Amino acid sequence: MTPDIASLEGLPEYDVTWPWSGGSREALTPGLTCVFRVRNEARNLPWVLPPILAAVDHVLLVDNLSDDDTADVARRVADECGAGDRLTVLDYPHQVARAGGEHLATPATSVHSLTHFYNWCFSHVRTTYSMKWDGDMVLTPEGSGILRDLSWQLQAAQVVVAMPRHPLTVVDESTGWLDLSLRFLEPWVYPMGPQSTFVKAFDWELREQPPGVERLVLQQGLCVEVKWLDADEYAHWRKDGVDFTNTRLYRKLREFEVDEAIRNGRAEELGGLVKVTAPAGVHVIDHVSRDWLWRQPRPLVRHSLPASLRERVRP
């Protein structure tokens, strides 16, 4: 079969062939598949995977050059959840360009391109809806329940679902700083089909939206994005002395600002940060995601269900 997107390097196993090749969406079965593209997320997966496995029909985890047993940890967690048969682990052994200048300089069909990487990952989905998710994002029980309900309600609609996430910097097992000023709102759930593939954008990949697709925005407080202070993911920013002040990646600038403030003992001076201390014997990630967040007041979200779903819930 001729691939839909041949890899620039001529590697057939990393060509992209969509399940609907030939023009039919009938190759897909009803359901929601969560797609992880991960590298060295073994530390996070025991928190990240269980609520996702409780919410979706299938999980596809693509391991990109991990050296911390990410794939084995994923399999172990899934087995412990009784969901080993709903996890597929694939390997993508190519260095992928980082967002920004590297991405811009890499051809879209190269195996090193974010665009090709994402298209290859999602070409393995066999359900009518797919969900992009990161290996450091922890759903609350409430968020897991909402996604579980949506996964079947969306089947008769064409809806894109967006969910705010709140960065949580873990200082130690009992202490963390939650950034409530940064509620990065990104579409996570999409219908699968020829009009929902990835294209190259300026700083990163961009998923296209079908014409007439409706948008559903979920409430705040359903997801935290875990940052470990001891991992120091911004060390190269400080070491390389790169000026990021003109970047369009505001979210990364804010995360760097938060990281610096916590390290320098200035977190309380930086607006939008809340210090959370977990009870004795409870990890701060568990405390925030399972107890602290749901007790907080939610801002009024001025949105309604898409029309296609409103029609289905009328009494």
C-alpha positions as CSV (number, residue, x, y, z in Angstrom):
1,M,0.0,0.0,0.0
2,T,1.3,3.4,-0.9
3,P,1.7,5.5,2.3
4,D,-0.3,8.7,2.8
5,I,2.9,10.5,4.0
6,A,6.2,8.9,3.1
7,S,9.1,9.7,5.5
8,L,11.7,11.9,4.0
9,E,14.4,9.5,5.0
10,G,12.8,6.6,3.2
11,L,12.0,4.5,6.3
12,P,8.9,2.5,5.4
13,E,8.1,1.5,9.0
14,Y,7.9,5.2,9.9
15,D,5.7,6.2,6.9
16,V,2.2,7.5,7.8
17,T,-0.7,5.4,6.6
18,W,-4.1,6.5,7.9
19,P,-6.7,3.9,8.8
20,W,-9.3,5.6,6.5
21,S,-7.1,5.5,3.4
22,G,-9.4,5.0,0.5
23,G,-11.8,7.7,1.9
24,S,-13.8,5.7,4.5
25,R,-14.0,6.5,8.2
26,E,-15.7,3.2,8.7
27,A,-12.3,1.7,9.5
28,L,-12.6,3.4,12.9
29,T,-14.6,1.9,15.8
30,P,-16.6,4.0,18.3
31,G,-14.5,5.1,21.2
32,L,-11.8,7.4,22.5
33,T,-8.0,6.6,22.4
34,C,-5.6,8.7,24.5
35,V,-2.2,9.1,22.7
36,F,0.9,9.8,24.8
37,R,4.2,10.9,23.1
38,V,6.7,10.5,25.9
39,R,10.3,10.5,26.9
40,N,11.5,9.7,30.4
41,E,8.2,9.9,32.1
42,A,8.6,6.9,34.4
43,R,8.4,9.1,37.4
44,N,5.1,10.6,36.5
45,L,3.2,7.7,35.0
46,P,2.0,6.1,38.3
47,W,0.0,9.3,38.8
48,V,-0.8,10.0,35.1
49,L,-2.0,6.7,33.7
50,P,-4.6,5.4,36.2
51,P,-7.1,8.3,35.8
52,I,-6.7,8.2,32.0
53,L,-7.2,4.4,31.8
54,A,-10.4,4.9,33.9
55,A,-11.6,7.5,31.4
56,V,-10.8,6.2,27.8
57,D,-11.3,3.1,25.8
58,H,-7.6,2.7,24.8
59,V,-4.2,4.2,25.6
60,L,-1.5,4.4,22.9
61,L,1.9,5.3,24.4
62,V,4.7,6.1,22.0
63,D,8.1,6.0,23.7
64,N,10.6,8.4,22.2
65,L,14.2,7.4,23.2
66,S,13.5,7.0,27.0
67,D,16.3,5.7,29.2
68,D,14.3,5.4,32.4
69,D,12.1,2.3,31.7
70,T,9.1,4.5,30.8
71,A,7.6,1.7,28.7
72,D,8.0,-1.0,31.4
73,V,6.5,1.4,34.0
74,A,3.5,2.1,31.7
75,R,2.9,-1.7,31.3
76,R,3.2,-2.3,35.0
77,V,0.8,0.5,35.9
78,A,-1.7,-0.6,33.3
79,D,-1.6,-4.2,34.6
80,E,-2.1,-3.0,38.2
81,C,-5.2,-1.1,37.0
82,G,-6.5,-4.3,35.3
83,A,-6.1,-2.5,31.9
84,G,-3.1,-4.2,30.4
85,D,-5.2,-5.2,27.4
86,R,-6.1,-1.6,26.7
87,L,-2.6,-0.3,26.5
88,T,-0.4,-0.3,23.3
89,V,3.2,0.7,23.6
90,L,5.1,1.7,20.4
91,D,8.7,2.8,20.0
92,Y,9.8,5.9,18.0
93,P,13.6,5.8,18.0
94,H,14.3,9.1,16.2
95,Q,15.4,12.4,17.8
96,V,12.5,14.9,17.4
97,A,13.2,18.6,16.8
98,R,12.2,20.8,19.7
99,A,9.5,23.5,19.4
100,G,10.7,26.7,18.0
101,G,13.8,27.2,15.7
102,E,14.6,23.4,15.5
103,H,11.1,22.6,14.4
104,L,11.0,25.4,11.9
105,A,14.3,24.2,10.3
106,T,13.1,20.6,10.0
107,P,11.1,19.4,6.9
108,A,7.6,18.4,7.8
109,T,7.9,14.9,6.4
110,S,11.2,14.1,8.2
111,V,11.1,11.5,11.0
112,H,12.7,14.2,13.1
113,S,9.8,16.6,12.6
114,L,7.2,17.2,15.3
115,T,4.6,17.2,12.5
116,H,5.6,13.8,11.1
117,F,6.1,12.3,14.6
118,Y,2.5,13.4,15.6
119,N,1.0,12.1,12.4
120,W,2.8,8.8,12.8
121,C,1.6,8.4,16.4
122,F,-2.0,9.2,15.6
123,S,-2.1,7.0,12.5
124,H,-2.1,4.0,14.9
125,V,-5.4,5.1,16.5
126,R,-8.4,2.9,15.6
127,T,-11.2,4.8,17.4
128,T,-13.4,7.6,16.1
129,Y,-12.0,10.1,18.6
130,S,-8.4,10.6,19.8
131,M,-7.0,12.5,22.7
132,K,-3.6,14.1,22.8
133,W,-2.1,13.9,26.3
134,D,1.2,14.6,28.0
135,G,3.1,12.3,30.3
136,D,3.2,14.9,33.1
137,M,-0.5,15.7,33.2
138,V,-2.6,14.3,36.1
139,L,-6.4,14.2,35.8
140,T,-8.5,14.7,39.0
141,P,-11.1,12.0,39.7
142,E,-13.7,14.6,38.6
143,G,-11.8,15.2,35.3
144,S,-11.6,11.4,34.7
145,G,-15.3,11.0,35.2
146,I,-16.1,13.9,32.9
147,L,-14.0,12.4,30.1
148,R,-15.5,9.0,30.6
149,D,-19.0,10.4,30.1
150,L,-17.9,12.5,27.1
151,S,-16.2,9.5,25.4
152,W,-19.6,8.0,24.5
153,Q,-21.6,11.2,24.1
154,L,-19.3,12.6,21.5
155,Q,-19.7,9.7,19.1
156,A,-22.6,11.2,17.2
157,A,-21.1,14.7,17.0
158,Q,-18.1,16.5,15.6
159,V,-16.7,18.3,18.7
160,V,-13.2,19.4,19.8
161,V,-12.8,19.4,23.6
162,A,-10.4,21.8,25.4
163,M,-9.4,21.6,29.1
164,P,-7.4,24.1,31.2
165,R,-4.4,22.7,33.0
166,H,-2.7,24.1,36.1
167,P,1.1,23.8,36.5
168,L,2.2,22.3,39.9
169,T,5.8,22.6,40.8
170,V,6.7,19.8,43.3
171,V,9.3,21.0,45.8
172,D,9.3,17.9,47.9
173,E,6.8,15.1,48.7
174,S,4.6,17.4,50.9
175,T,5.1,20.8,49.3
176,G,4.2,22.3,45.9
177,W,3.4,25.6,44.2
178,L,0.3,25.7,42.0
179,D,0.2,28.4,39.3
180,L,-3.4,29.5,39.1
181,S,-2.6,32.4,36.8
182,L,-1.6,30.2,33.9
183,R,-4.5,28.2,32.7
184,F,-3.2,27.0,29.3
185,L,-6.3,26.2,27.3
186,E,-5.4,23.7,24.5
187,P,-7.7,21.4,22.5
188,W,-7.1,17.9,23.6
189,V,-9.9,15.7,22.2
190,Y,-10.5,15.6,18.4
191,P,-12.6,13.5,16.0
192,M,-10.4,11.3,13.8
193,G,-10.5,11.7,10.1
194,P,-8.8,13.2,7.0
195,Q,-9.5,16.7,8.2
196,S,-8.0,16.3,11.7
197,T,-4.4,15.6,10.8
198,F,-1.3,17.6,11.9
199,V,0.4,20.3,9.8
200,K,3.6,22.3,10.3
201,A,3.1,25.7,12.1
202,F,5.6,28.3,13.0
203,D,6.7,27.2,16.5
204,W,5.2,23.7,16.6
205,E,2.8,21.3,15.0
206,L,-0.9,22.2,14.6
207,R,-3.8,19.9,14.4
208,E,-6.4,20.9,11.8
209,Q,-10.0,21.2,12.6
210,P,-12.8,19.9,10.4
211,P,-15.2,22.6,8.9
212,G,-18.1,23.2,11.2
213,V,-16.6,21.5,14.2
214,E,-18.0,22.6,17.5
215,R,-15.9,23.4,20.6
216,L,-16.5,22.4,24.1
217,V,-14.5,24.0,26.9
218,L,-14.3,22.1,30.2
219,Q,-14.1,23.9,33.6
220,Q,-11.0,24.6,35.5
221,G,-9.6,22.4,38.2
222,L,-9.6,19.1,36.3
223,C,-6.0,18.7,35.5
224,V,-2.5,19.6,36.9
225,E,0.7,19.6,35.0
226,V,3.5,18.3,37.2
227,K,6.9,20.0,37.3
228,W,9.7,18.6,39.5
229,L,12.0,21.2,41.0
230,D,14.8,18.7,41.4
231,A,14.6,17.8,37.6
232,D,15.6,21.4,36.7
233,E,14.1,21.3,33.2
234,Y,15.2,24.9,32.5
235,A,18.9,24.3,33.3
236,H,19.8,24.7,29.7
237,W,18.1,28.1,29.5
238,R,20.3,29.4,32.3
239,K,23.5,27.6,31.1
240,D,23.2,28.6,27.5
241,G,22.4,32.3,28.3
242,V,19.8,32.4,25.6
243,D,17.5,35.4,25.5
244,F,14.0,34.1,25.4
245,T,12.3,37.5,26.1
246,N,11.1,37.8,22.5
247,T,9.7,34.3,22.2
248,R,6.1,33.8,21.3
249,L,6.0,30.9,23.7
250,Y,4.5,32.9,26.6
251,R,3.6,29.7,28.5
252,K,7.2,28.6,28.7
253,L,8.3,32.1,29.8
254,R,5.9,32.0,32.6
255,E,7.0,28.5,33.6
256,F,10.6,29.7,33.6
257,E,9.7,32.7,35.7
258,V,7.9,30.5,38.3
259,D,10.8,28.1,38.4
260,E,13.3,30.9,39.0
261,A,11.1,32.5,41.7
262,I,10.8,29.3,43.6
263,R,14.5,28.5,43.5
264,N,15.3,32.0,44.7
265,G,12.8,32.1,47.5
266,R,10.6,34.7,45.8
267,A,7.6,32.5,45.1
268,E,5.3,34.5,47.4
269,E,6.2,37.7,45.6
270,L,5.1,36.4,42.2
271,G,1.4,36.8,41.6
272,G,-0.8,33.8,40.9
273,L,1.2,31.2,42.9
274,V,-0.4,29.3,45.7
275,K,1.6,27.2,48.1
276,V,0.0,23.8,48.9
277,T,1.2,21.6,51.8
278,A,-0.1,18.0,51.9
279,P,-1.1,16.3,55.1
280,A,1.4,13.9,56.7
281,G,1.8,10.7,54.7
282,V,0.1,12.1,51.5
283,H,2.1,13.1,48.5
284,V,1.4,16.6,47.3
285,I,0.4,15.5,43.8
286,D,-2.3,13.2,45.4
287,H,-3.4,16.0,47.7
288,V,-3.8,18.6,45.0
289,S,-5.4,16.4,42.4
290,R,-7.7,14.3,44.7
291,D,-8.6,16.7,47.5
292,W,-7.4,20.3,47.2
293,L,-8.5,21.3,43.7
294,W,-12.1,20.1,44.0
295,R,-12.7,22.1,47.2
296,Q,-11.7,25.4,45.5
297,P,-14.3,27.8,44.1
298,R,-14.6,27.6,40.3
299,P,-14.8,30.7,38.2
300,L,-18.0,31.1,36.2
301,V,-17.3,29.6,32.8
302,R,-19.5,31.2,30.2
303,H,-20.0,28.5,27.7
304,S,-22.6,25.9,26.9
305,L,-22.7,22.5,25.4
306,P,-22.3,22.4,21.6
307,A,-25.7,22.4,19.8
308,S,-25.2,18.8,18.7
309,L,-25.0,17.6,22.3
310,R,-27.7,20.0,23.7
311,E,-30.2,18.3,21.4
312,R,-29.3,14.9,22.9
313,V,-29.7,15.9,26.6
314,R,-33.1,17.5,26.4
315,P,-35.7,15.8,28.6
